[in-house]
């Protein structure tokens, strides 16, 4: 059984070093955490612990990394440790170099007398407006652990939602990539052999084979310009999408696409309602909550439409009516929110709306992956099979002639 060296923190904030036997690292980590210890470092004895800072030291935290940070913050806040000790431990725990520097700045601001929410406000790259508003609401109400617990649950749901969408998108991309690789192999490495074989008898080739040979021969001289043009188009689209106007136009176009637009609309509906419900449950006023929730919406067009809804609410409109006129959410969602406002259970109804569309989105994504696999396989099979048959048509013709 292997021996692992560890450095952990007790519930009182003190740190200890030691060694423990175990079958593997995950089991040892689970054993230490079950004892109420926060694991800072764990590695097999005799093997140097390699930090992953170099691979992700710069840039914004991913949603999963931000979830881990909040889980650690929640555990430390619940333990009752002094606030400065909490941030000392969080800084030691952070593996992201850029984020670690930001945490040090936050700690110094808190030491200078600032509240946690005010200290976080100075770093919007790592702490979005929605998160700062949530922490502020928890500080003002005196139930920060409960608010953080709710936010951690929200992050888990959003991470799961993002993974579902990525999985549904990545699968057809992989199938298309494999199919294009096979076709490319046939055209680039196999076809030249047939061209050299059929070159002397080009006039007697079947028309389908001749067309394919002509396409391949002309493509060889134009493939480099075509690739350059394609890369240029992709860079141009990316640059256009990086502009506010470009992102607004493309995001609106995506919503109008058949089937894909419906999936995108439901995805953003879940983002908005889940986020808004979480913030409202934490005690944040409706207008402030809606302004913060729009930052969690990935579609720029829907986010912009939410601004119009905020202005209408300021003028006295209800949330459901404002969102309905701004066409931010599907009609069914706004009707459900209207019921929630009338019964005084808006935050609960927002959660119900999110859960309803999450279930519906799961069904649509399952349908998408169910029919897109056979369709892509059929298309690729016909394409690859067609190329092979066309290449061998002269052989079949010659065999028929000999046989005759």
N, C-alpha and C positions, 0 to 999 in steps of 0.2 A: 504494500500500500504506500502511495506517495506521501511525502511530507510537504506541506504548504506553509509559507511564511505569510503573515497577515499584519495589517495595521488597521485598527477599528476604533470607533468612538462609542463610549458608554452613553446611556441615557442622560447622565449628568454632565456630558460634554467632554470628559477626560478621554484621552487617547491611550491605547495600549498596543504593544507589539507582542507577537508570539508565534508559535508554530503549532500546527494541528495536522493529524493524519486524515487522509480521505482518498476516495477512489478517483475523483476528478474535481476540477475547480468549481463547477456549478453546484455540486453536492455540498462542498465545503462552504461555499458562499451562502447557500440556503440554510445550512446548519448554524452559521454565525448570525445570520439575520433573524432566525427563529428565536435566538437568545436576546433579541432586542438591541443588537449591535449594528452600527452603521459602518459598512465595509468601505475603507478608503483605498486599500491596496491589498491584492491577493495574488500570489504567484507561486509556482512550484519551486521548491528549494533546489538550488543549483542551476536554475534557469533565470536569466536576467529578465526582469519585468520591463517590457517594451511599452512605452507610452505612445499613444496614437495622436499626440498633438500635431506632429508634422503633417499628417494626412488631412486634418480638419481644424487647423489652428486659426484660420481666418474666415471671415464672412459670417453671415447670420446663422443662428442656430436652426437646426431642422425642428419640425414639430415634435418629433420623437425625443430629441435631446431636451427641448423645452419642457416636455412632459416629465422627464426624469428629474430635472431641476426642481420642478414644483412638487413632485413627490417627496424629494429630500427636504425641501423647505417645509412642507406640511408636517413631516415626521419630527423635525426639529422644533417647530412651533408648538406642536402638541406635547413635546417633552417638557416644556416650561423653562427652557434655557434662557439666559439673558440674551437680549437682542444682538449685542455685539459678538457674543460667543457663537450665535447661530450663523452670522455672516462669516466669521472666521472659519467655521467648519465648511460652509458652502464654498468658500474660496479654495480651501484645500481640496475639496471634492471635485471642483470643476476641471475638466480635461481640455476644454477649449481655451486656448491661450488668450484670444481676444475677449471672450466672455469673462475670463478670470480677471483681466484688467478692469473691465466694467464693474465687476462685483467689488473690487477694491475701491473704486471711486464711489460706489453706492455706500459702502461701509464708512468711508470717510465723511460723506454727507450726513449720514445718520449720526455719526459721532459728533458732528458739528451742530446737531440739534434738529435736523430735518426729519420729517416723517418718512416712512418707507416709501409711500406712494410718491411723495415729492422728489425723493432721491431717484426713483425709477423713471420719473417723467423726463429726466435729462438724457435718457438713453433710449430713444424710440426705435432704434435699429433692433435692439434685443428685447425690449419690453413695449409691445404695442399699446396703443391708447386704451383698448378694451381691457387689457390686463391691468393697467394702472388704475383704471376706474373700478375694477373689481376689488383690488387691494384696498383702495381708498374707502370703498363702501364697507369692507370688512373692518377697517380701522375705526371708522365713524360709529359703526353699530356695536363694536366690541366683540364680534364673533368671527375674527379672522380665520381661525381653523376651519370653521364650517364653510366659509366662503371659499377658501382654498380647496377644501374637499370637493365642493361642487365644481370648481374650475378644473380640478384634476380629472373628475369624471367626464366633464365636457371635452377635455383634450383627448382622453382615451377614445371617445366616440368619434371625434374628428379625425384622429389617426386611423381608426378603423375604416371610416368612410373613404378617406384618401387612398388607403390600400386597396379597397374594393374597386374603385374607379381605375387606379393604375393597373390592377390585374386584368380588368376587362379590356383596357386599351393595349397593354403589352402583348397579350396573347395573339391577337390578329397580326400585330406588327412582326412578331417572331415568325408566324406562318408565311407572311408575305416575304420576309427576308430570306427564309429558306427556299421558297419557290423561285425568287429572283436569282439566288445563288446557283440553283440547279440550271436554270435557263441560261445564265451567264456562262456557266461551265460548258454547256453544250455548244453555245455560239462561239465562244472564244477558243476553246481547246479542241473540241471534237469537229466542228464544222470545217476548219482549215484542212483537216485530213481528207474530208469528202471533196472539198474544192479541188485539191490536187489530184484526186482519183478521177473526178468527173470532168476535169478541165479539158481533156482532149475530145470528149464526146458531148460538149456543151449543147450542140445543136439538136441532139436526140433526147435530151433530158425532158421529163414531164414538166409541164408549165409550173406546177406548184413547187417543185424542187428548184427550178430555174429562178423563180421569184425569191425564194428563200436565200439562194446563193447570191443573187444580186443585192439583196438587202444587207447580208453580212459583209460582202465586199465593199459596198459603199459606206457601211457603218464604221468600218475600220479607219477610214480616213476622216470621219467626222465625229468619232467618239470623244476625242479630247475637247474640241469646241463645245460639244453638247454637255459634257461634264462641267466645263467651266461656266457655261451659261446657266446650268441648273444650280451650281453653287452660288452664282451671282444672284439668281432669283431668290434662293433661300436666305441669303444674307440681306437682300433688300426687304423681304417680308419681315425678317427678324428686326431689322432696323426700324421699319415702319411700325411694328407692334410695340417697339420700345417707346414710341411717342404717345402722349395721351390721346391724341385724335386717332391714331392708328389702332391702339388697343380698344378704344371705344367702338370703332367701326367693325373690327374683326370680332369682338365679343358679341356685338349685336348680330352680326352675320351668323355666328355659331348658333345662336338661339333660334334662327329661322331655318336651320337645316332640318330635313326630315329625320325623325327618330333621334338623331344625335342632339338636336336642339331640345327635345323633350327631356332627354337625360340630363343635359346641362342645366336646364331650368329647374328640375327637381333637385339636382345636386346643390345649386345655389339657394333654393328654398330651404333645404335642410340646414345649410350653413347659417342662414340669416335667422331662422326661427330657433334653432338650437342655441345659438349665441345670444340672441335677444332674451330668450327665456332664462338662460343662466345668469345673465347680468341683472335682469329684473328681480329674480329670486334673491339676489344679493342685496337688494335695497336701493339700487340706482334708479333715479327718476327716468320716466319713459323716454323723454327727448334725449337725455344724455346717453341712455342705454342704446337707443336706436342709432345715434351718431357713432357710438363705439362699435356696434354690431356690424355696421356697413363696411368697416375695415376688414371684417372676417370673410366678406363675400369676394370670391375670386373673379367674378364677372364684372368688368368695369361699367358696362351699361346698366346693370341692375343696381350697382353701387351708386351711380349717378342718379338713377331714378329714386333711390331712397332719400336723397337730399330733398327732392320735391315733397316727399311724404313728410319729412321732418318739418318743413315750412308750413305745410297744411295743418299739422298737429299743433304747431305754435298758434295758429289762427283759430283753433278750437275744434278741428276735425278729430274723429276717432281714428285709432290706429288702423282698423280694418278698412274704413272708407278711404283714408289717405293712401294706403298700400294698393287698394283696388283701383283708384283713379290713376296712380302712377304705374300700374301694371307691373308691379314688382313681384307679386306672388300669383300663383294660379287662383282661379275664382273659388275653388273649393276651400283653399287655405284661408282666404280672406273671410269667407262665410263662417268657418270654424272660429276664427279670431273674433269675429263680431259676437258670436255666442259667448266666448270667453270674457269679453269686455262687459257684456250685459250681466253676466253672473258673477263678476268680480274675481274670476280665476284665470286671468290672462296668462300668467306665467305657466300655469298647468296646461292650458290649452296650447300654448306655444310648444311645449314639450310633446303634447299629443300630435300636433301637426308634424313635427320633426319625425316622430316615430312612425307615423302613417306613411310619409314620403320615403323614409328609409326602407320600410318594407316594400313599397312599390318600386323603389329604385333597385333593390335586390332582385326583384322579379324581372325587371327589364334587363338588368345586366346579365342575369342567367339566360334570358331569352336571346340576348345578343350573342353570347358565347356559344349558345346551343346551335343557332342557325348559321353563324358566321364561319364556324369550323368546316362543316360539309361544303358550304358554298366556295370557300377559298380552296379547299382540297380539290373540289371539282374543277374549278377554274385552272388551278395549277396543273392538275392531272391532264386536262384537255390540252393545255398549252405545251407541256413537256411531251405528252404522247403524240401530239400533232407534229411537233418538230422532229421527233424520232421517225415517225412514219414517213414524213415528207423526205427526210434524208435517205431512207431506204427504198423509196419508190422505184428508182432506177434498178436496184437489185431485184425487187419483186418483178419488175417489167422484164428484166433479162431472164429471170428464171421461168417466167411464163412463156417467153419466146422459145427458150431451149426446150421446155417441156412440150410446146406445140410442135 
